[in-house]
Amino acid sequence: MSVIESVKTYLGAQPANDIRAVLHGDHEEILSLARDMAEARTADKRMSYFGALKPLLTAHARAEEKVVYVPMTKAKGEASRDLANEGFVEHSLVDVLMERMGKPDVAGSDGWKAHATVLKELLEHHIKEEEGEIFSALQKQFSDQQREAMAVNFAAEKERLTKAMRPPREPQQG
């Protein structure tokens, strides 16, 4: 990778149709919700932010695993495989934490805010690492066309997952 490409990756200056730019956009939204949730002063507000964050984060993580991490585990270079496997582990930790936060006995507890803070910090760490090391590996291991295809596939998979998580609409009474 050239010095210019390294700087572009570091600064987050990718074309809009590159998987890194698409992931970055999601990361910004996820971090905003996580920070708002952790800083909210009332339980109702925290739960409202959590309700918005959970489906977004879940769809993002599953789509990212399928479209980015799986191909990275098959790429040349042990570093790419290690980074992808670490990403899988960090996603599973987020899943466990969100599952706990959604349980009624935790949701109404004084410890819920602590859970929200830990989730926010875990996400900040994960995203910082991903946008540095994983984005760099994507630049090195995959062509522009492959990263563009990843972006298209990620958007489609995230949309499919988002639709699958929506509760079914009740039939309209006529």
Secondary structure, DSSP 8 states (H G I E B T S, - for coil): --HHHHHHHHHT---TTSHHHHHHHHHHHHHHHHHHHHH-SSHHHHHHHHHHHHHHHHHHHHHHIIIIIHHHHTSSSHHHHHHHHHHHHHHHHHHHHHHHHHSHHHHTSTTHHHHHHHHHHHHHHHHHHIIIIIHHHHHHHS-HHHHHHHHHHHHHHHHHHHHHHS--------
